[in-house]
Amino acid sequence: MEFPVELTIGSFKLPLHLIFETLAFIIGYRVYAYLRDPNRDMISGFQRINIIIGAALGALIGSRLLGALEQPYKWLDSDHFWMYLYTNKTIVGGLIGGWIGVELFKKVFNIKQSSGDLFTLPLIIAIFIGRIGCFSMGIYEETYGVKSSLPWAMDLGDGILRHPVSLYEMLFLTVLGIVIYRLQQYKRFESGLLFKLFMINYMIYRFLQDFIKPVFTYEWIPLSSIQIACLLVLVYYSKTILSLITRPQELFHDQN
């Protein structure tokens, strides 16, 4: 397999990454539209649109900002400061920025209800599809792992056997998606808990994953920018994490 993988149409070559990145947005939204029942949703269609706008703007800013901060010295030394900011992105920053954007827009439009549960499965599916595109880039996008001697290590385009971290993440998302789907089908829980569960598990996973990626770490703390961001989210959700550990039976109940 040669990286990056491209779709050839005559003399025109289209990166597979671009195709799957586009599909991630389209399919993610279609899954959201399919899952939303207007008759049962406590949030109106107009409010949902505002929430989506807040999420999109927040994700745009957050993904680029944290992406640029993955290698802050390169960003600061770049001759094209704003272009460097725009061309670097990360899903962790997108999730955090989108989450903040939603909360800000909810305050502006006085939306009191929790809104995240409906977006949880669409997000998991969209990230999974996007990771197919990331894998297709091999080492030509910063979604590859460090050198590895494990049996499933792969040459991603530079002759070095590496951890295929995009495939790891796809496997993780599959398991997480199944768990969350089954909880939705068979358990009762307070509104907003599924989204919290997704964010907690994804941030834990991404924190651990960066230990097997060739990332920049700070002198004052041996962690990457993404790992620091993940830890901040986990601190924010610390009460929920404690409840999930100590009294999960009180949070999830069998449906009658």
C-alpha positions as CSV (number, residue, x, y, z in Angstrom):
1,M,0.0,0.0,0.0
2,E,1.4,3.4,-1.0
3,F,0.8,6.5,1.0
4,P,-0.8,8.9,0.6
5,V,-3.7,7.0,-1.0
6,E,-5.3,8.9,-3.9
7,L,-8.2,8.3,-6.2
8,T,-7.1,8.6,-9.8
9,I,-9.6,9.8,-12.4
10,G,-7.9,10.1,-15.7
11,S,-5.0,12.5,-15.1
12,F,-6.7,14.0,-12.0
13,K,-5.7,12.7,-8.5
14,L,-8.0,13.3,-5.5
15,P,-6.7,12.5,-2.0
16,L,-8.7,9.9,-0.3
17,H,-8.4,12.0,2.9
18,L,-10.4,14.8,1.4
19,I,-13.1,12.4,0.3
20,F,-13.5,10.8,3.7
21,E,-13.2,14.2,5.6
22,T,-16.1,15.4,3.5
23,L,-18.1,12.2,4.0
24,A,-17.5,12.5,7.8
25,F,-19.4,15.8,7.9
26,I,-22.2,14.7,5.5
27,I,-22.9,11.3,7.2
28,G,-22.4,12.7,10.7
29,Y,-25.1,15.3,10.0
30,R,-27.4,12.7,8.3
31,V,-27.2,10.4,11.3
32,Y,-28.0,13.3,13.6
33,A,-31.1,14.2,11.5
34,Y,-32.2,10.6,11.5
35,L,-31.8,10.2,15.3
36,R,-33.6,13.5,16.2
37,D,-37.3,13.0,16.8
38,P,-38.9,16.5,16.7
39,N,-41.8,15.2,18.8
40,R,-39.7,14.1,21.6
41,D,-36.8,16.6,21.5
42,M,-37.2,19.2,24.2
43,I,-35.1,21.7,22.2
44,S,-36.8,23.3,19.2
45,G,-35.5,23.2,15.6
46,F,-34.5,26.8,15.7
47,Q,-32.6,26.3,18.9
48,R,-30.9,23.2,17.5
49,I,-29.8,25.2,14.5
50,N,-28.2,27.8,16.8
51,I,-26.5,25.1,18.8
52,I,-25.1,23.6,15.6
53,I,-23.8,27.0,14.5
54,G,-22.2,27.5,17.9
55,A,-20.6,24.0,17.6
56,A,-19.3,24.7,14.1
57,L,-17.7,28.0,15.0
58,G,-16.3,26.7,18.2
59,A,-14.9,23.6,16.5
60,L,-13.3,25.7,13.7
61,I,-11.5,27.9,16.2
62,G,-10.6,25.2,18.7
63,S,-9.3,22.7,16.2
64,R,-7.0,25.3,14.5
65,L,-5.8,26.8,17.8
66,L,-4.9,23.5,19.5
67,G,-3.5,22.2,16.2
68,A,-1.1,25.1,15.9
69,L,-0.2,24.7,19.6
70,E,1.0,21.1,19.0
71,Q,4.3,22.7,17.9
72,P,4.1,26.2,19.3
73,Y,7.7,27.2,18.4
74,K,7.1,26.4,14.8
75,W,3.9,28.5,14.9
76,L,5.6,31.5,16.5
77,D,8.6,31.3,14.1
78,S,6.5,30.8,11.0
79,D,6.6,33.5,8.3
80,H,2.9,32.9,7.7
81,F,1.4,33.1,11.2
82,W,-2.3,33.0,10.3
83,M,-1.8,30.5,7.5
84,Y,0.0,28.1,9.9
85,L,-2.9,28.5,12.3
86,Y,-5.5,27.7,9.6
87,T,-3.7,24.7,8.1
88,N,-3.1,22.9,11.4
89,K,-6.0,21.2,13.1
90,T,-6.9,18.5,15.6
91,I,-10.1,16.8,16.5
92,V,-9.5,17.2,20.2
93,G,-9.4,21.0,19.8
94,G,-12.5,20.7,17.6
95,L,-14.4,18.8,20.2
96,I,-13.4,21.2,23.0
97,G,-14.0,24.3,20.9
98,G,-17.3,23.0,19.7
99,W,-18.4,22.1,23.3
100,I,-17.5,25.7,24.4
101,G,-19.2,27.2,21.4
102,V,-22.4,25.3,22.2
103,E,-22.4,26.4,25.8
104,L,-21.8,30.0,24.8
105,F,-24.6,30.0,22.3
106,K,-27.0,28.3,24.7
107,K,-26.4,31.1,27.2
108,V,-27.0,33.7,24.5
109,F,-30.3,32.1,23.4
110,N,-31.3,31.1,26.9
111,I,-31.4,27.3,26.2
112,K,-31.5,25.5,29.5
113,Q,-31.7,21.8,28.4
114,S,-28.7,19.6,27.9
115,S,-28.1,19.1,24.2
116,G,-25.1,16.8,23.8
117,D,-26.6,13.4,23.9
118,L,-28.2,13.6,20.4
119,F,-24.8,14.5,18.9
120,T,-22.8,11.7,20.6
121,L,-23.3,8.8,18.1
122,P,-23.1,11.1,15.1
123,L,-19.8,12.5,16.4
124,I,-18.4,9.0,16.9
125,I,-19.4,7.9,13.4
126,A,-18.0,11.1,11.9
127,I,-14.7,10.8,13.7
128,F,-14.4,7.1,12.6
129,I,-15.0,8.0,9.0
130,G,-12.5,10.9,9.2
131,R,-9.9,8.6,10.6
132,I,-10.1,6.4,7.5
133,G,-9.0,9.5,5.6
134,C,-6.2,10.2,8.2
135,F,-4.9,6.6,7.8
136,S,-4.8,7.0,4.0
137,M,-2.3,9.8,4.4
138,G,0.3,7.7,6.2
139,I,3.1,9.8,7.5
140,Y,2.0,12.8,5.4
141,E,-0.3,13.9,8.2
142,E,0.5,13.9,11.9
143,T,-1.7,11.0,12.7
144,Y,0.9,8.2,12.8
145,G,2.7,6.5,15.6
146,V,6.3,6.0,16.7
147,K,8.5,3.1,15.6
148,S,7.1,-0.3,16.8
149,S,8.2,-4.0,16.6
150,L,4.7,-5.3,17.2
151,P,3.3,-7.8,14.7
152,W,0.7,-5.3,13.4
153,A,3.1,-2.4,13.0
154,M,2.9,-0.8,9.5
155,D,5.1,1.0,7.1
156,L,3.1,4.2,6.6
157,G,5.3,5.6,3.8
158,D,8.8,6.1,5.2
159,G,10.1,2.5,5.4
160,I,9.7,2.5,9.2
161,L,7.3,0.1,11.0
162,R,5.1,2.3,13.1
163,H,2.0,2.1,15.4
164,P,-1.0,2.6,13.1
165,V,-2.7,4.9,15.6
166,S,-5.6,5.9,13.2
167,L,-6.6,2.2,13.1
168,Y,-6.3,2.0,16.9
169,E,-8.6,4.9,17.2
170,M,-11.1,3.4,14.8
171,L,-11.2,0.3,16.9
172,F,-11.6,2.3,20.1
173,L,-14.5,4.4,18.5
174,T,-16.2,1.2,17.4
175,V,-16.2,-0.2,20.9
176,L,-17.2,3.1,22.5
177,G,-20.0,3.5,19.9
178,I,-21.4,0.1,20.6
179,V,-21.4,0.7,24.4
180,I,-23.1,4.1,24.0
181,Y,-25.7,2.7,21.6
182,R,-26.6,-0.1,24.0
183,L,-26.9,2.4,26.9
184,Q,-29.3,4.5,24.8
185,Q,-31.4,1.4,24.0
186,Y,-31.6,-0.3,27.3
187,K,-30.8,2.2,30.1
188,R,-32.4,5.4,31.5
189,F,-30.1,8.2,32.5
190,E,-30.1,11.9,33.1
191,S,-29.9,14.2,30.0
192,G,-26.4,15.0,29.0
193,L,-24.7,12.0,30.6
194,L,-24.0,10.2,27.3
195,F,-22.1,13.2,25.9
196,K,-20.1,13.4,29.1
197,L,-19.3,9.7,28.9
198,F,-18.1,10.2,25.3
199,M,-16.0,13.2,26.2
200,I,-14.4,11.5,29.2
201,N,-13.5,8.3,27.4
202,Y,-12.3,10.0,24.3
203,M,-10.1,12.4,26.3
204,I,-8.6,9.5,28.2
205,Y,-7.9,7.6,25.0
206,R,-6.3,10.6,23.3
207,F,-4.2,11.4,26.4
208,L,-2.8,7.9,26.3
209,Q,-2.4,7.7,22.5
210,D,0.0,10.7,22.4
211,F,2.5,8.6,24.3
212,I,3.0,6.5,21.2
213,K,3.1,9.4,18.7
214,P,6.1,11.6,17.8
215,V,4.8,14.7,19.5
216,F,6.3,17.9,20.9
217,T,6.4,18.1,24.7
218,Y,7.2,21.0,26.9
219,E,10.3,21.3,29.0
220,W,8.3,22.1,32.2
221,I,5.9,19.2,31.7
222,P,6.6,16.1,29.6
223,L,3.2,16.3,27.9
224,S,1.9,17.5,24.5
225,S,-0.5,20.3,24.1
226,I,-3.2,17.8,23.3
227,Q,-2.5,15.8,26.5
228,I,-2.7,19.0,28.6
229,A,-6.0,19.9,26.9
230,C,-7.4,16.4,27.6
231,L,-6.3,16.6,31.3
232,L,-8.1,20.0,31.6
233,V,-11.3,18.4,30.3
234,L,-11.0,15.5,32.6
235,V,-10.5,17.8,35.6
236,Y,-13.7,19.7,34.5
237,Y,-15.6,16.3,34.5
238,S,-14.0,15.0,37.7
239,K,-17.2,14.9,39.6
240,T,-18.9,12.9,36.8
241,I,-15.9,10.6,36.7
242,L,-16.0,10.0,40.4
243,S,-19.8,9.2,40.1
244,L,-19.2,6.8,37.3
245,I,-16.6,4.9,39.4
246,T,-18.4,4.9,42.7
247,R,-22.1,4.8,41.9
248,P,-22.7,3.8,38.3
249,Q,-25.9,2.0,39.3
250,E,-27.4,5.3,40.4
251,L,-26.6,7.0,37.0
252,F,-27.9,4.2,34.7
253,H,-31.2,2.4,35.3
254,D,-32.9,-0.4,33.4
255,Q,-35.8,0.7,31.2
256,N,-39.1,-0.7,32.4
